[in-house]
Amino acid sequence: MGKGPTPFTRREFLRRSAITGAALGVGGNLLAACGGSSSPSGQTGAASPPKLDRDPETLIVATVSWSPDFDPASYFVNGPAIIDFSMYEGLIRTKLGTVDQFEPALAESWTSNSDKSVWTFNLRKGVTFWDGTPVTADEIKSAYIRTMTLGVGAGSVLGTWVTDPQKQIVVVDPGTLKFDLGAPSPPFENAAAAIWGTGVISPQVPKQHSTGPKDQGHQWLQSHAAGTGAYMLESFDPGSQAVLVQNPNYWGGWKKGQFKKVIIQQIPDGSARREALESGAVDMITPSSSAHDIEALKDDPRFVTSTAKAMYLEYIILGQYGPLEKPEARQAVNYLFPHDAYVKSVMLNTVAPAHGCFPDLLANHDPSSYVFPTDVDKAKSLFAQAGVAPGTEFTYEFYTGYGDQAGAVLQAQFEQAGMKLKLQEKAYSAFLADLTTPRPVDQRADMYFWSWYPDYDMASDYCWPILNSAALPKDAAFNSGYYLNPTVTDIINKGYTEFDPTKLQSMMTQLQTIINQSDPPWVPVDQVLDNTCLRSDIKGYIANPLTGWVYNYYPLSRQ
């Protein structure tokens, strides 16, 4: 047998955090009922939308912001991906609305051998890049080698399974590409369908726009694109908007009603995005940062709001050091957080309750996992057992516009327990540096508000960058609480190569028992809902549960 998956040496991570936070201004009692409720799934709406005084064949989408980067070898944050997903394609993709069902893209069919160590993809005939270059097995192999070797972030997705891309990616003929992984690898299908790291660029990019082997066109792709997707990048104005237009030669073809142009605008303020939608200036918005805004749009029949769950957990990192070094102290913080009241009364049910440290929908999630009840007296007792003196001051760090409400709620609970909680707001860049830069204990916050989702539907992929002992800040990874539990690390690592369903579920249930109860690394705060809001005349929208707010514009049309 050849070498199997090697996830334990991954070093390429970038922030993959929510673009929406709890920026809700609630006066008086933070847990006072604010009214409003919603179903955790489905959609609402159905009435005539605002009058349209612009081109009906142009879709205008308003989102928070993005960093210019249209290179599929990069680990996109949600901002670029909201543009990139309709421009680039991989061999296969995850069906919208699912996390574990797949459909053809550049490959029209695919098979594996009996132990799933070899995967063969039969390419769609007649497909070209936007520049007219034919898509062949050679071009896809070259694009994937570039992604896995360039070192700008996304190489770890396929690279977890393909350790020697030059040798293991085999061009059988111009229309057939084979991946010989050297070991049983059932999850490779999930990885091949992931949004991240699977998009294929034209071979003309590294040929014509490279400044050297460490670039291969990466700098050019900060403001240009070159894919096979349904929409092409026509223009880009950093800090303002990107304009996409139909690819006239798209292999999927075009039907009447599909949008000829898509404009993605940056409107950082959530209330301003809501106002733009209500005025008719835009057709579709990513969620507002205000639960009140989301709730108001859900109640407005002129719009449709998707309330489907995203596989996206928001949580408070608890540092395994200082006053939270002992498990009992971290259990105490979990007993303090008022989970149900936060979801219902502060967030107005615009998020869903978290059922442990695994998001719902994730493979091997244990629906019977322990969830801490709110119990201030129990928290006091556990703080005492951990040797934390009454009146101890803890620190809670968040970045501007994200995590402040959860911090304020927890601060009030700490006061009830006879403790203090100091809230520390940082600019995003400084906050990210604090998460990923090694520093002495006395320079770390005790808690950080953060969020995470997996690259694809696999528990080990979800856990590795945030809980593995090899993913500490010294590695620029996101185990920012310095969580060191040998059993947890061992299960995560073995989860990449254990494919017996019964054994794998047993392992992951054990892991969840540890992180949800006996040795918690976090406070699971909530599971994010999609909350994308559209005009009621926009049809074809299906939420993407794997990564919220990464949109496929191709199925959309105006009624």
Secondary structure, 3 states (H helix, E strand, C coil): CCCCCCHHHCCCCCCCCCCCCCCCCCCCCCCCCCCCCCCCCCEECCCCCCCCCCCCCEEEEEECCCCCCCCCCECCCHHHHHHHCCCCCCCEEECCCCCCCEEECCEEEEEECCCCCEEEEEECCCCECCCCCECCHHHHHHHHHHHHHHCCECHHHHHCCCCCHHHHEEEEECCEEEEECCCCCCCHHHHHCCCCCCCCCCCHHHHHHCCCCCCCCCCHHHCCCCCCCCEEEEEEECCCEEEEEECCCCCCCCCCCECCEEEEEECCCHHHHHHHHHHCCCCEECCCCCHHHHHHHHCCCCEEEECCEEEEEEEEEECCCHHHCCHHHHHHHHHHCCHHHHHHHHCCCCEECCCCCCCCCCCCCCCCCCCCCCCHHHHHHHHHHCCCCCCCEEEEEEECCECHHHHHHHHHHHHHCCCEEEEEEECHHHHHHHHHCCCCHHHCCCEEEEEECCCCCCHHHHHHHHHCCCCCHHHCCCCCCCCCCHHHHHHHHHCCCCCCHHHHHHHHHHHHHHHHHHCCCEEEEEEEECCCEEECCEECCCCCCCCCCCCCCCCCEEC
